[in-house]
Every structure is written in structure tokens, then in C-alpha cells.
């Protein structure tokens, strides 16, 4: 469950259309309609000598269409469109639907992604938001029980207003995930089939 929860939350943290106030509130910029980016994900685990490295792309279109695609090491696509979620894994050149445990949970959590990417970051009841410095926001779970999955999330804001360039998710004392985004393209029109077909 811990791995699933972290994997789901990652795409939701890239763009937040606004900046945090001193009290941790966010003021929507109202200008972010779509986000496309490349990412590198480093998963650090106490039991591993080296981090697990994944690479992929993120595509988001307001209000709630999302494509989170791992290109390496295993080609996996997560699609969210019109409230429906579809997870596909490539095997032998063909995508197969993953209907395994956790897909329903993914749908519940992913409903919040559109709100976060649309600048309504404090709408999510799972986290409190605090500004650590001019470029860093920290999210902490409101429910102490959730700390067994995620202790805190740090967002490093980019130069462009409302965009996050790096996310660090701390799961335990020595277990954490760092995702770095690059090649951001904002507010380009995106075809609907990007969110419906792998």
C-alpha cells in the first residue's frame, strides 16, 4: 500500500497554479490549463545500496485529465479522464489492462489531482501546507495514521509561478522518493486521446 500511495501522489504535485501564503494557504494563479513534463524518479530504500531509477512523462489538462507514464524500466501508463482511471502495463509490445488490487483506491486518490494542478491545493483534506522558505513548501498528513505511508512531502518551486520542479516524499527514516521535473511545457492544447489510449 505504501508504494501504491506514493506512486499515485507523485503526478499530483507538479504544478500548483499558485504560491503559498505565510499561513500555508495557496492563492490560485488561474493560469495553468495544461502541463507536460519529463521526470526522473529516484526511489531510495534502506535495504538497497543504490536507488531505483525510473523515467517517464507527465501530461495534465484542466480540469481532471492526467497521463502519468513510466517509460523505463517498465512501460506503464496511468490514465485519468472523466472520473475514470485506467492502468496499462506493456507486455511483448502490447498494453494489458491492470485490474489488480488497488485500482479502485487509485481512482479515489486521483480525483484530487485536478484540484491540486488547478491551484486549489488546500482543497485536499489529507495534508496541511506550510512554507519552509521562499522556494519550499512542506505537506504533512493531517491523519497521524497516514504517517505510516508518508511522513512528509517537500515541494521545491520552480522559477515559473505555480510550477514545482522537484518533489521529495519521505516515507520513513531512510526511505524516500525524489522526483525531478524538466522540459516543462505549459498551456499547450492536448488531444483528448492522450488521456484515453495508452
Residue pairs with C-beta under 8 A, 6 or more apart in sequence:
1 102
1 149
2 148
2 149
2 171
4 102
4 105
4 106
5 109
5 149
5 150
6 149
6 150
6 169
6 171
6 177
8 105
8 106
8 109
8 110
9 109
9 150
9 153
9 169
10 41
10 68
10 167
10 169
10 177
10 179
11 58
11 60
11 66
11 68
11 78
11 113
12 110
12 112
12 113
12 116
12 117
13 116
13 153
13 155
13 164
13 167
13 179
14 35
14 37
14 39
14 58
14 60
14 117
14 163
14 164
14 167
14 181
15 32
15 35
15 60
15 117
15 162
15 163
15 164
15 186
16 26
16 116
16 117
16 119
16 121
16 155
16 162
16 163
16 164
17 28
17 29
17 30
17 31
17 32
17 117
17 118
17 119
17 162
18 26
18 27
18 28
18 29
18 119
18 121
18 161
18 162
19 26
19 27
19 29
19 157
19 161
19 162
20 26
20 121
20 129
20 130
20 131
20 137
21 27
21 131
22 131
24 122
24 128
24 129
24 130
24 131
24 137
25 122
25 129
26 119
26 120
26 121
26 122
26 129
27 119
28 118
28 119
28 120
29 119
29 161
29 162
30 119
31 161
31 162
31 187
32 62
32 117
32 118
32 119
32 162
32 163
32 186
32 187
33 61
33 62
33 186
33 187
34 59
34 60
34 61
34 62
34 186
34 187
34 188
34 189
34 190
35 58
35 59
35 60
35 117
35 163
35 184
35 185
35 186
36 57
36 58
36 59
36 60
36 184
36 185
36 186
36 188
36 190
37 57
37 58
37 181
37 182
37 183
37 184
37 185
38 55
38 56
38 57
38 181
38 182
38 183
39 55
39 56
39 57
39 58
39 179
39 180
39 181
39 182
40 53
40 54
40 55
40 179
40 180
40 182
41 53
41 54
41 55
41 56
41 177
41 178
41 179
42 51
42 52
42 53
42 177
42 178
42 179
43 51
43 52
43 53
43 54
43 177
44 51
44 174
44 175
44 176
44 177
44 178
45 51
45 52
45 174
45 175
46 172
46 173
46 174
46 175
53 72
53 73
54 70
54 72
54 73
55 70
55 71
55 72
56 68
56 69
56 70
56 71
56 72
57 67
57 69
57 71
58 66
58 67
58 68
58 69
58 181
59 66
59 67
59 69
59 190
59 194
59 195
60 66
60 67
60 113
60 117
61 190
61 194
61 195
62 114
62 117
62 118
63 114
63 118
64 80
64 81
64 82
64 83
64 111
64 113
64 114
65 80
65 81
65 82
65 114
65 190
65 192
65 194
65 195
66 78
66 79
66 80
66 81
66 110
66 113
66 114
66 117
66 195
67 77
67 78
67 79
67 80
67 194
67 195
68 77
68 78
69 75
69 76
69 77
69 78
70 76
70 77
74 89
74 90
75 89
75 90
76 87
76 88
76 89
76 90
77 86
77 87
77 88
77 89
77 90
77 95
77 198
78 85
78 86
78 87
78 106
79 85
79 86
79 87
79 88
79 195
79 196
79 198
80 86
80 107
80 110
80 113
80 195
81 192
81 195
81 196
83 107
83 111
84 107
85 103
85 106
85 107
85 110
86 97
86 196
86 198
87 97
87 98
87 103
87 106
88 95
88 96
88 97
88 98
88 198
89 95
89 96
89 98
90 96
90 198
95 198
112 123
112 124
112 126
115 121
115 123
115 124
116 123
116 124
119 162
121 129
122 129
125 142
126 141
126 142
126 143
126 146
127 139
127 140
127 141
127 142
127 153
128 139
128 140
128 142
129 137
129 138
129 139
130 137
130 138
130 139
130 140
131 137
131 138
132 138
132 154
135 156
135 157
136 154
136 155
136 156
136 157
137 154
137 155
137 157
138 152
138 153
138 154
138 155
139 152
139 153
139 154
139 155
140 151
140 152
141 147
141 150
141 151
141 152
149 171
150 169
150 170
150 171
151 170
151 171
151 172
152 170
153 167
153 168
153 169
153 170
154 167
154 168
154 170
155 164
155 166
155 167
156 164
156 165
156 166
156 167
156 168
157 163
157 164
157 165
158 164
158 165
158 181
158 184
159 165
160 184
160 186
163 184
163 186
164 181
165 180
165 181
165 182
166 178
166 179
166 180
166 181
167 177
167 178
167 179
167 181
168 176
168 177
168 178
168 179
169 176
169 177
169 178
169 179
170 176
171 177
